[in-house]
Amino acid sequence: DLAAELLAACLDIITSRERQSKTPFLTKILQDAQAGLKSASAETIHGSLLTFRELLLHGGMFMKDAYVETAEAILKLRTHRDVLVRKTVLTLIPTLALYDTQTFSEYFMHKAMGHLLEQLQKPAERSTAFIAIGEVASSVGSEMKQFLESIMEQIKAGLMSYAQAKLYGAFLSSHIQSNSVL
């Protein structure tokens, strides 16, 4: 992640100095990120995903022409075997929504939200998915209306399981204390 922060700073410098959005530097960075997604190495794929994030956040309008292809490539990795790659995809979904809200809403919203809602079923992914859903909602606004019922069901289920876990924990604690007195 430190390398991604360095890349972000470099991209800020490049985009502030270059008058045109298509610079050889940005093009080379994009090509390297695209090539990295074809690697068998999860670390290389993760690095490419981080590079896409920084290009989307700090590359200005450079990614406009590559947006659809990039979004498709990122979302294809949502079921990757590596947990870090899958988690990075979860955190990239809001970035995709923020960069080009209209295109995201039109072409990728259903696939992305379906994936995020699925991840709410997995305890290890739940918090990341909830955060991503909130960030997507901030970007797309009223377009999120169609998913509200499913989101609310997941929130209720999460709160109920949390309350049940607390009750069970309290029961175990009192049971252990009463048995230790004997």
KAMO-V978494 format. One record per residue. N is the residue number from 1. SS is DSSP state (2 for helix, 1 for strand, 0 for the rest). PSI is psi in whole degrees, 0 to 359 (999 if undefined). Layout:
# KAMO-V978494
N_SS_PSI + N_SS_PSI
This chain:
# KAMO-V978494
1_0_333 + 2_2_323 + 3_2_323 + 4_2_322 + 5_2_320 + 6_2_316 + 7_2_318 + 8_2_316 + 9_2_318 + 10_2_319 + 11_2_321 + 12_2_318 + 13_2_313 + 14_2_312 + 15_2_332 + 16_2_334 + 17_2_330 + 18_0_134 + 19_0_328 + 20_0_149 + 21_0_338 + 22_0_90 + 23_0_154 + 24_2_328 + 25_2_311 + 26_2_321 + 27_2_317 + 28_2_318 + 29_2_316 + 30_2_314 + 31_2_319 + 32_2_320 + 33_2_318 + 34_2_318 + 35_2_323 + 36_2_331 + 37_0_341 + 38_0_358 + 39_0_155 + 40_0_345 + 41_0_124 + 42_2_325 + 43_2_319 + 44_2_318 + 45_2_316 + 46_2_315 + 47_2_320 + 48_2_319 + 49_2_318 + 50_2_323 + 51_2_316 + 52_2_318 + 53_2_314 + 54_2_324 + 55_2_320 + 56_2_321 + 57_2_329 + 58_2_2 + 59_0_10 + 60_2_224 + 61_2_5 + 62_2_320 + 63_2_358 + 64_2_312 + 65_0_334 + 66_0_4 + 67_2_308 + 68_2_313 + 69_2_320 + 70_2_314 + 71_2_317 + 72_2_315 + 73_2_319 + 74_2_313 + 75_2_334 + 76_2_334 + 77_2_4 + 78_2_340 + 79_2_21 + 80_0_153 + 81_0_334 + 82_0_130 + 83_2_322 + 84_2_321 + 85_2_313 + 86_2_318 + 87_2_323 + 88_2_322 + 89_2_317 + 90_2_317 + 91_2_342 + 92_2_338 + 93_2_314 + 94_2_328 + 95_2_319 + 96_2_318 + 97_2_323 + 98_2_321 + 99_2_311 + 100_0_82 + 101_2_318 + 102_2_311 + 103_2_319 + 104_2_311 + 105_2_321 + 106_2_319 + 107_2_334 + 108_2_349 + 109_2_311 + 110_2_315 + 111_2_315 + 112_2_315 + 113_2_324 + 114_2_317 + 115_2_314 + 116_2_319 + 117_2_323 + 118_2_320 + 119_2_339 + 120_0_341 + 121_0_345 + 122_0_116 + 123_2_324 + 124_2_336 + 125_2_349 + 126_2_310 + 127_2_319 + 128_2_320 + 129_2_319 + 130_2_317 + 131_2_315 + 132_2_318 + 133_2_317 + 134_2_319 + 135_2_322 + 136_2_316 + 137_2_321 + 138_2_326 + 139_2_316 + 140_2_347 + 141_2_236 + 142_2_345 + 143_2_341 + 144_2_347 + 145_2_320 + 146_2_345 + 147_2_358 + 148_2_318 + 149_2_314 + 150_2_320 + 151_2_315 + 152_2_322 + 153_2_318 + 154_2_323 + 155_2_314 + 156_2_314 + 157_2_318 + 158_2_318 + 159_2_322 + 160_2_318 + 161_2_326 + 162_2_315 + 163_2_319 + 164_2_320 + 165_2_320 + 166_2_316 + 167_2_316 + 168_2_318 + 169_2_318 + 170_2_319 + 171_2_312 + 172_2_318 + 173_2_313 + 174_2_326 + 175_2_317 + 176_2_319 + 177_2_319 + 178_2_328 + 179_2_330 + 180_2_339 + 181_2_326 + 182_0_999
